[in-house]
Amino acid sequence: MNKQALFEQIKQKGSYLCVGLDTDIKKIPQHLLSEEDPIFAFNKQIIDATIEHAVAYKPNIAFYEAHGLKGWESLQKTIEYLPDDVFTIADAKRGDIGNTSKMYAQAFFEELQFDSITVAPYMGEDSVKPFLEFNEKWVILLALTSNAGGQDFQNLKLAAGGELYEEVLRKSQQWGSAEELMYVVGATKATALQNIRQIIPDHFLLVPGVGAQGGSLAEVSEYGMNKQCGLLVNSSRGIIYADDTADFAKVAGQKAAALRTEMTDYLTKFL
């Protein structure tokens, strides 16, 4: 999916919601455990309940690979079930030497047919470039994350001025364009978005942390939105685990609908 097609989906749905499918078999409703594939059964109902409100879905790969072959099968069925017009993100946080990255890219872009993958930039250009060789596929680089340990490195002051995450933003723009590179910026770092937008005004940002982690959708939208929206705001636990009864999917749909309503207002206000 290219940038314009993604923007068209955002305008059509009045939403920039990404639903995180961090499906933990220990947290899904107990009645699903009798299903042949409980993880896919859960995902299917979540997708059905949220699809009219979301433009993207982000399975966190760890929750699938932890189950070995069965988990990968659940992931493949989930991706195949999603409509072609939604944006899919493999939250895999890969990044290794070039020949290894090439195999990761092949796995997620060719075999599993994801639209994008999250990548750690620490090993530099040659670890990222193989992911950028696929037409209309996206690399989502980790830039400024919400976890407590993120500041151990991301906010380090550089001798030349600025912080390390800023150098990641600047340097990586030499590797790819705004048509193929996105960046992860945690919702709890919303106050940094004004500075980030000065460095990368045209790129899309994947923003996790709204909902259960306490990020402010209002602040993210105000400081992070650009002329093509430029935001995919992820909510995982706040949607998929909002209820653990037989009504879990219905409640998930209600949570997604509420976020979409708020997002529609921000799109009208800021675009």
ROZA-171839 format. One record per residue (C-alpha): x, y, z; residue in three letters; chain; residue number from 1. Coordinates in nm, 4 decimals. Example, Ala and Ser with C-alpha at 12.3 -4.5 7.8 and 13.67 -1.06 7.14 Angstrom:
(node (1.2300; -0.4500; 0.7800); 'ala'; 'A'; 1);
(node (1.3670; -0.1060; 0.7140); 'ser'; 'A'; 2);
***
This chain:
(node (0.0000; 0.0000; 0.0000); 'met'; 'A'; 1);
(node (0.1432; 0.3370; -0.0963); 'asn'; 'A'; 2);
(node (0.1189; 0.6594; 0.0994); 'lys'; 'A'; 3);
(node (-0.1674; 0.8079; -0.0982); 'gln'; 'A'; 4);
(node (-0.3742; 0.4902; -0.0683); 'ala'; 'A'; 5);
(node (-0.3220; 0.4923; 0.3074); 'leu'; 'A'; 6);
(node (-0.4291; 0.8565; 0.3279); 'phe'; 'A'; 7);
(node (-0.7406; 0.7784; 0.1223); 'glu'; 'A'; 8);
(node (-0.8354; 0.5068; 0.3712); 'gln'; 'A'; 9);
(node (-0.7887; 0.7518; 0.6566); 'ile'; 'A'; 10);
(node (-1.0149; 1.0076; 0.4883); 'lys'; 'A'; 11);
(node (-1.2741; 0.7483; 0.3929); 'gln'; 'A'; 12);
(node (-1.3065; 0.6092; 0.7449); 'lys'; 'A'; 13);
(node (-1.2377; 0.9317; 0.9306); 'gly'; 'A'; 14);
(node (-0.9900; 0.7346; 1.1355); 'ser'; 'A'; 15);
(node (-0.6190; 0.6757; 1.1832); 'tyr'; 'A'; 16);
(node (-0.6705; 0.3920; 1.4294); 'leu'; 'A'; 17);
(node (-0.4385; 0.0929; 1.4348); 'cys'; 'A'; 18);
(node (-0.5586; -0.2049; 1.6376); 'val'; 'A'; 19);
(node (-0.2780; -0.3975; 1.8028); 'gly'; 'A'; 20);
(node (-0.3327; -0.7723; 1.7936); 'leu'; 'A'; 21);
(node (-0.1106; -0.8594; 2.0910); 'asp'; 'A'; 22);
(node (-0.3050; -1.1765; 2.1459); 'thr'; 'A'; 23);
(node (-0.2086; -1.3460; 2.4711); 'asp'; 'A'; 24);
(node (-0.3766; -1.6836; 2.5117); 'ile'; 'A'; 25);
(node (-0.3726; -1.6292; 2.8896); 'lys'; 'A'; 26);
(node (-0.5864; -1.3172; 2.8549); 'lys'; 'A'; 27);
(node (-0.8443; -1.4100; 2.5938); 'ile'; 'A'; 28);
(node (-1.1932; -1.5162; 2.7098); 'pro'; 'A'; 29);
(node (-1.1914; -1.8685; 2.8480); 'gln'; 'A'; 30);
(node (-1.4703; -1.9950; 2.6245); 'his'; 'A'; 31);
(node (-1.2407; -1.9556; 2.3221); 'leu'; 'A'; 32);
(node (-0.9921; -2.2096; 2.4542); 'leu'; 'A'; 33);
(node (-1.2122; -2.4900; 2.3236); 'ser'; 'A'; 34);
(node (-1.1664; -2.3632; 1.9664); 'glu'; 'A'; 35);
(node (-0.9270; -2.5448; 1.7332); 'glu'; 'A'; 36);
(node (-0.7225; -2.2247; 1.7057); 'asp'; 'A'; 37);
(node (-0.8112; -1.9979; 2.0006); 'pro'; 'A'; 38);
(node (-0.5749; -1.7178; 1.8937); 'ile'; 'A'; 39);
(node (-0.7209; -1.6912; 1.5448); 'phe'; 'A'; 40);
(node (-1.0753; -1.7281; 1.6789); 'ala'; 'A'; 41);
(node (-1.0113; -1.4306; 1.9070); 'phe'; 'A'; 42);
(node (-0.8457; -1.2245; 1.6328); 'asn'; 'A'; 43);
(node (-1.1241; -1.2970; 1.3853); 'lys'; 'A'; 44);
(node (-1.3911; -1.1658; 1.6187); 'gln'; 'A'; 45);
(node (-1.1828; -0.8605; 1.7107); 'ile'; 'A'; 46);
(node (-1.1296; -0.7814; 1.3424); 'ile'; 'A'; 47);
(node (-1.4994; -0.8259; 1.2599); 'asp'; 'A'; 48);
(node (-1.5935; -0.5895; 1.5426); 'ala'; 'A'; 49);
(node (-1.3376; -0.3175; 1.4659); 'thr'; 'A'; 50);
(node (-1.2844; -0.3241; 1.0904); 'ile'; 'A'; 51);
(node (-1.5164; -0.0328; 1.0137); 'glu'; 'A'; 52);
(node (-1.3248; 0.1861; 1.2576); 'his'; 'A'; 53);
(node (-0.9614; 0.0900; 1.1917); 'ala'; 'A'; 54);
(node (-0.7270; 0.1550; 0.8995); 'val'; 'A'; 55);
(node (-0.4433; -0.0662; 1.0255); 'ala'; 'A'; 56);
(node (-0.3731; -0.3780; 1.2304); 'tyr'; 'A'; 57);
(node (-0.0491; -0.4565; 1.4109); 'lys'; 'A'; 58);
(node (0.0141; -0.8107; 1.5340); 'pro'; 'A'; 59);
(node (0.3018; -0.8175; 1.7809); 'asn'; 'A'; 60);
(node (0.4987; -1.1116; 1.6452); 'ile'; 'A'; 61);
(node (0.6242; -1.2264; 1.9875); 'ala'; 'A'; 62);
(node (0.2742; -1.3313; 2.0884); 'phe'; 'A'; 63);
(node (0.2661; -1.5711; 1.7930); 'tyr'; 'A'; 64);
(node (0.6188; -1.7061; 1.7678); 'glu'; 'A'; 65);
(node (0.6017; -1.7958; 2.1378); 'ala'; 'A'; 66);
(node (0.3703; -2.0816; 2.0333); 'his'; 'A'; 67);
(node (0.6011; -2.2199; 1.7672); 'gly'; 'A'; 68);
(node (0.4504; -2.3527; 1.4461); 'leu'; 'A'; 69);
(node (0.0918; -2.3204; 1.5742); 'lys'; 'A'; 70);
(node (0.1510; -1.9550; 1.6505); 'gly'; 'A'; 71);
(node (0.2873; -1.8841; 1.3034); 'trp'; 'A'; 72);
(node (-0.0158; -2.0581; 1.1555); 'glu'; 'A'; 73);
(node (-0.2445; -1.8374; 1.3655); 'ser'; 'A'; 74);
(node (-0.0584; -1.5318; 1.2421); 'leu'; 'A'; 75);
(node (-0.0825; -1.6363; 0.8777); 'gln'; 'A'; 76);
(node (-0.4556; -1.7013; 0.9076); 'lys'; 'A'; 77);
(node (-0.4998; -1.3626; 1.0712); 'thr'; 'A'; 78);
(node (-0.3178; -1.1792; 0.7921); 'ile'; 'A'; 79);
(node (-0.5081; -1.3695; 0.5247); 'glu'; 'A'; 80);
(node (-0.8375; -1.2832; 0.6945); 'tyr'; 'A'; 81);
(node (-0.7723; -0.9083; 0.6930); 'leu'; 'A'; 82);
(node (-0.9117; -0.7175; 0.3931); 'pro'; 'A'; 83);
(node (-0.6634; -0.5979; 0.1328); 'asp'; 'A'; 84);
(node (-0.7469; -0.2324; 0.1924); 'asp'; 'A'; 85);
(node (-0.6222; -0.2208; 0.5523); 'val'; 'A'; 86);
(node (-0.2601; -0.1519; 0.6365); 'phe'; 'A'; 87);
(node (-0.0791; -0.4380; 0.8115); 'thr'; 'A'; 88);
(node (0.2182; -0.3978; 1.0426); 'ile'; 'A'; 89);
(node (0.4460; -0.6790; 1.1539); 'ala'; 'A'; 90);
(node (0.5594; -0.5552; 1.4928); 'asp'; 'A'; 91);
(node (0.8727; -0.7672; 1.4827); 'ala'; 'A'; 92);
(node (1.1445; -0.5122; 1.5671); 'lys'; 'A'; 93);
(node (1.3971; -0.6875; 1.3453); 'arg'; 'A'; 94);
(node (1.7375; -0.5493; 1.2447); 'gly'; 'A'; 95);
(node (2.0577; -0.7443; 1.1800); 'asp'; 'A'; 96);
(node (2.3431; -0.7600; 0.9300); 'ile'; 'A'; 97);
(node (2.2406; -0.7199; 0.5672); 'gly'; 'A'; 98);
(node (2.2037; -1.0800; 0.4545); 'asn'; 'A'; 99);
(node (1.9991; -1.1647; 0.7658); 'thr'; 'A'; 100);
(node (1.7770; -0.8592; 0.7241); 'ser'; 'A'; 101);
(node (1.7157; -0.9668; 0.3663); 'lys'; 'A'; 102);
(node (1.5750; -1.2976; 0.4902); 'met'; 'A'; 103);
(node (1.3595; -1.1231; 0.7520); 'tyr'; 'A'; 104);
(node (1.2240; -0.8954; 0.4807); 'ala'; 'A'; 105);
(node (1.1476; -1.1898; 0.2562); 'gln'; 'A'; 106);
(node (0.9681; -1.3696; 0.5389); 'ala'; 'A'; 107);
(node (0.7382; -1.0827; 0.6313); 'phe'; 'A'; 108);
(node (0.6900; -0.9144; 0.2939); 'phe'; 'A'; 109);
(node (0.6794; -1.2100; 0.0551); 'glu'; 'A'; 110);
(node (0.5683; -1.5073; 0.2630); 'glu'; 'A'; 111);
(node (0.3345; -1.3397; 0.5105); 'leu'; 'A'; 112);
(node (0.2456; -1.0447; 0.2853); 'gln'; 'A'; 113);
(node (0.2648; -0.7716; 0.5486); 'phe'; 'A'; 114);
(node (0.2654; -0.4114; 0.4287); 'asp'; 'A'; 115);
(node (0.5271; -0.3033; 0.6813); 'ser'; 'A'; 116);
(node (0.7622; -0.4130; 0.9569); 'ile'; 'A'; 117);
(node (0.9103; -0.2427; 1.2609); 'thr'; 'A'; 118);
(node (1.2906; -0.2319; 1.2526); 'val'; 'A'; 119);
(node (1.5526; -0.1384; 1.5117); 'ala'; 'A'; 120);
(node (1.8013; 0.1080; 1.3568); 'pro'; 'A'; 121);
(node (2.0918; 0.0495; 1.5958); 'tyr'; 'A'; 122);
(node (2.3015; -0.1490; 1.3461); 'met'; 'A'; 123);
(node (2.2761; 0.1219; 1.0836); 'gly'; 'A'; 124);
(node (2.2089; 0.1555; 0.7136); 'glu'; 'A'; 125);
(node (2.3101; -0.1888; 0.5891); 'asp'; 'A'; 126);
(node (2.0755; -0.3534; 0.8393); 'ser'; 'A'; 127);
(node (1.7793; -0.1439; 0.7198); 'val'; 'A'; 128);
(node (1.8343; -0.1209; 0.3441); 'lys'; 'A'; 129);
(node (1.7249; -0.4784; 0.2605); 'pro'; 'A'; 130);
(node (1.3768; -0.3998; 0.3927); 'phe'; 'A'; 131);
(node (1.3578; -0.0987; 0.1605); 'leu'; 'A'; 132);
(node (1.4098; -0.3017; -0.1553); 'glu'; 'A'; 133);
(node (1.0453; -0.4129; -0.1738); 'phe'; 'A'; 134);
(node (0.8007; -0.2060; -0.3753); 'asn'; 'A'; 135);
(node (0.5225; -0.0384; -0.1744); 'glu'; 'A'; 136);
(node (0.6409; -0.1986; 0.1480); 'lys'; 'A'; 137);
(node (0.7295; 0.0080; 0.4518); 'trp'; 'A'; 138);
(node (1.0007; 0.0161; 0.7150); 'val'; 'A'; 139);
(node (0.8919; 0.1573; 1.0504); 'ile'; 'A'; 140);
(node (1.2044; 0.2574; 1.2417); 'leu'; 'A'; 141);
(node (1.2083; 0.2792; 1.6185); 'leu'; 'A'; 142);
(node (1.2755; 0.6432; 1.7046); 'ala'; 'A'; 143);
(node (1.1407; 0.7524; 2.0435); 'leu'; 'A'; 144);
(node (0.9671; 0.4818; 2.2428); 'thr'; 'A'; 145);
(node (0.7501; 0.5021; 2.5554); 'ser'; 'A'; 146);
(node (0.9132; 0.2319; 2.7650); 'asn'; 'A'; 147);
(node (1.1041; 0.3427; 3.0734); 'ala'; 'A'; 148);
(node (1.4361; 0.2125; 2.9419); 'gly'; 'A'; 149);
(node (1.4035; 0.4008; 2.6148); 'gly'; 'A'; 150);
(node (1.5791; 0.7009; 2.7622); 'gln'; 'A'; 151);
(node (1.8897; 0.4911; 2.8363); 'asp'; 'A'; 152);
(node (2.0024; 0.5524; 2.4781); 'phe'; 'A'; 153);
(node (1.7400; 0.7462; 2.2833); 'gln'; 'A'; 154);
(node (1.7802; 1.0674; 2.4832); 'asn'; 'A'; 155);
(node (2.1574; 1.0638; 2.5096); 'leu'; 'A'; 156);
(node (2.3087; 1.4050; 2.4385); 'lys'; 'A'; 157);
(node (2.5441; 1.4074; 2.1397); 'leu'; 'A'; 158);
(node (2.8690; 1.6033; 2.1293); 'ala'; 'A'; 159);
(node (2.7518; 1.7708; 1.8081); 'ala'; 'A'; 160);
(node (2.4270; 1.8739; 1.9758); 'gly'; 'A'; 161);
(node (2.0826; 1.7210; 1.9991); 'gly'; 'A'; 162);
(node (1.9822; 1.3760; 2.1185); 'glu'; 'A'; 163);
(node (2.0432; 1.0314; 1.9734); 'leu'; 'A'; 164);
(node (1.6856; 0.9783; 1.8567); 'tyr'; 'A'; 165);
(node (1.7105; 1.3031; 1.6570); 'glu'; 'A'; 166);
(node (2.0195; 1.1722; 1.4809); 'glu'; 'A'; 167);
(node (1.8296; 0.8508; 1.3972); 'val'; 'A'; 168);
(node (1.5595; 1.0646; 1.2342); 'leu'; 'A'; 169);
(node (1.8062; 1.2762; 1.0387); 'arg'; 'A'; 170);
(node (2.0466; 1.0041; 0.9303); 'lys'; 'A'; 171);
(node (1.7816; 0.7552; 0.8240); 'ser'; 'A'; 172);
(node (1.6284; 1.0020; 0.5800); 'gln'; 'A'; 173);
(node (1.9350; 0.9337; 0.3648); 'gln'; 'A'; 174);
(node (1.8289; 0.5688; 0.3396); 'trp'; 'A'; 175);
(node (1.4711; 0.6066; 0.2196); 'gly'; 'A'; 176);
(node (1.1930; 0.8525; 0.1471); 'ser'; 'A'; 177);
(node (0.8663; 0.9436; 0.3163); 'ala'; 'A'; 178);
(node (0.7036; 0.6982; 0.0737); 'glu'; 'A'; 179);
(node (0.8736; 0.4012; 0.2410); 'glu'; 'A'; 180);
(node (0.9894; 0.5046; 0.5878); 'leu'; 'A'; 181);
(node (0.7773; 0.5570; 0.8965); 'met'; 'A'; 182);
(node (0.8869; 0.6037; 1.2568); 'tyr'; 'A'; 183);
(node (0.7705; 0.4781; 1.5955); 'val'; 'A'; 184);
(node (0.7061; 0.7578; 1.8450); 'val'; 'A'; 185);
(node (0.5396; 0.6668; 2.1735); 'gly'; 'A'; 186);
(node (0.2195; 0.8493; 2.2641); 'ala'; 'A'; 187);
(node (0.3598; 0.9331; 2.6066); 'thr'; 'A'; 188);
(node (0.6279; 1.1354; 2.4230); 'lys'; 'A'; 189);
(node (0.3683; 1.3651; 2.2652); 'ala'; 'A'; 190);
(node (0.5455; 1.6820; 2.3772); 'thr'; 'A'; 191);
(node (0.8411; 1.5844; 2.1573); 'ala'; 'A'; 192);
(node (0.6250; 1.5644; 1.8476); 'leu'; 'A'; 193);
(node (0.6651; 1.9324; 1.7599); 'gln'; 'A'; 194);
(node (1.0405; 1.8876; 1.7468); 'asn'; 'A'; 195);
(node (1.0061; 1.5596; 1.5572); 'ile'; 'A'; 196);
(node (0.7820; 1.7222; 1.2986); 'arg'; 'A'; 197);
(node (1.0477; 1.9854; 1.2347); 'gln'; 'A'; 198);
(node (1.2903; 1.7066; 1.1431); 'ile'; 'A'; 199);
(node (1.0490; 1.4794; 0.9539); 'ile'; 'A'; 200);
(node (0.7482; 1.6885; 0.8480); 'pro'; 'A'; 201);
(node (0.6190; 1.4500; 0.5804); 'asp'; 'A'; 202);
(node (0.6651; 1.1010; 0.7268); 'his'; 'A'; 203);
(node (0.3981; 0.8840; 0.8832); 'phe'; 'A'; 204);
(node (0.4385; 0.8062; 1.2518); 'leu'; 'A'; 205);
(node (0.3246; 0.4889; 1.4244); 'leu'; 'A'; 206);
(node (0.2193; 0.6008; 1.7703); 'val'; 'A'; 207);
(node (0.1616; 0.3285; 2.0320); 'pro'; 'A'; 208);
(node (0.0626; 0.4002; 2.3883); 'gly'; 'A'; 209);
(node (-0.2856; 0.5540; 2.3602); 'val'; 'A'; 210);
(node (-0.5275; 0.3861; 2.5974); 'gly'; 'A'; 211);
(node (-0.3868; 0.1445; 2.8530); 'ala'; 'A'; 212);
(node (-0.0469; 0.3178; 2.8580); 'gln'; 'A'; 213);
(node (-0.2010; 0.6591; 2.9203); 'gly'; 'A'; 214);
(node (-0.1007; 0.8479; 2.6063); 'gly'; 'A'; 215);
(node (-0.3137; 1.1472; 2.5052); 'ser'; 'A'; 216);
(node (-0.4828; 1.1186; 2.1666); 'leu'; 'A'; 217);
(node (-0.5561; 1.4911; 2.1784); 'ala'; 'A'; 218);
(node (-0.1895; 1.5844; 2.2219); 'glu'; 'A'; 219);
(node (-0.0661; 1.3314; 1.9667); 'val'; 'A'; 220);
(node (-0.3140; 1.4636; 1.7096); 'ser'; 'A'; 221);
(node (-0.2431; 1.8299; 1.7777); 'glu'; 'A'; 222);
(node (0.1349; 1.8033; 1.7691); 'tyr'; 'A'; 223);
(node (0.1841; 1.5114; 1.5320); 'gly'; 'A'; 224);
(node (-0.0642; 1.5504; 1.2488); 'met'; 'A'; 225);
(node (0.0581; 1.6734; 0.9099); 'asn'; 'A'; 226);
(node (-0.1201; 1.7586; 0.5836); 'lys'; 'A'; 227);
(node (-0.1760; 1.3889; 0.5046); 'gln'; 'A'; 228);
(node (-0.2604; 1.3047; 0.8652); 'cys'; 'A'; 229);
(node (0.0741; 1.1313; 0.9040); 'gly'; 'A'; 230);
(node (-0.0384; 0.9303; 1.2051); 'leu'; 'A'; 231);
(node (-0.1290; 0.5710; 1.2789); 'leu'; 'A'; 232);
(node (-0.2299; 0.5651; 1.6437); 'val'; 'A'; 233);
(node (-0.2209; 0.2184; 1.7943); 'asn'; 'A'; 234);
(node (-0.4355; 0.0844; 2.0741); 'ser'; 'A'; 235);
(node (-0.3906; -0.2768; 2.1818); 'ser'; 'A'; 236);
(node (-0.4944; -0.3691; 2.5357); 'arg'; 'A'; 237);
(node (-0.7415; -0.0823; 2.5592); 'gly'; 'A'; 238);
(node (-0.9447; -0.2406; 2.2798); 'ile'; 'A'; 239);
(node (-0.8829; -0.6130; 2.2641); 'ile'; 'A'; 240);
(node (-0.8890; -0.6763; 2.6404); 'tyr'; 'A'; 241);
(node (-1.1600; -0.4267; 2.7316); 'ala'; 'A'; 242);
(node (-1.3856; -0.7189; 2.8227); 'asp'; 'A'; 243);
(node (-1.3233; -1.0877; 2.8949); 'asp'; 'A'; 244);
(node (-1.6771; -1.2226; 2.8651); 'thr'; 'A'; 245);
(node (-1.8682; -1.3578; 2.5670); 'ala'; 'A'; 246);
(node (-1.9309; -0.9913; 2.4752); 'asp'; 'A'; 247);
(node (-1.5594; -0.9146; 2.4330); 'phe'; 'A'; 248);
(node (-1.5847; -0.8415; 2.0605); 'ala'; 'A'; 249);
(node (-1.8846; -0.6127; 2.1027); 'lys'; 'A'; 250);
(node (-1.7044; -0.4129; 2.3705); 'val'; 'A'; 251);
(node (-1.3888; -0.3990; 2.1569); 'ala'; 'A'; 252);
(node (-1.5967; -0.2558; 1.8749); 'gly'; 'A'; 253);
(node (-1.7396; 0.0077; 2.1072); 'gln'; 'A'; 254);
(node (-1.3936; 0.1105; 2.2236); 'lys'; 'A'; 255);
(node (-1.2707; 0.1341; 1.8643); 'ala'; 'A'; 256);
(node (-1.5780; 0.3330; 1.7644); 'ala'; 'A'; 257);
(node (-1.5180; 0.5834; 2.0443); 'ala'; 'A'; 258);
(node (-1.1589; 0.6373; 1.9312); 'leu'; 'A'; 259);
(node (-1.2694; 0.6741; 1.5714); 'arg'; 'A'; 260);
(node (-1.5243; 0.9397; 1.6673); 'thr'; 'A'; 261);
(node (-1.2548; 1.1354; 1.8465); 'glu'; 'A'; 262);
(node (-1.0172; 1.0931; 1.5531); 'met'; 'A'; 263);
(node (-1.2771; 1.2163; 1.3054); 'thr'; 'A'; 264);
(node (-1.3067; 1.5351; 1.5081); 'asp'; 'A'; 265);
(node (-0.9289; 1.5851; 1.5079); 'tyr'; 'A'; 266);
(node (-0.9063; 1.5235; 1.1338); 'leu'; 'A'; 267);
(node (-1.1676; 1.7921; 1.0791); 'thr'; 'A'; 268);
(node (-0.9931; 2.0290; 1.3170); 'lys'; 'A'; 269);
(node (-0.6293; 1.9874; 1.2130); 'phe'; 'A'; 270);
(node (-0.6354; 1.8959; 0.8426); 'leu'; 'A'; 271);
***
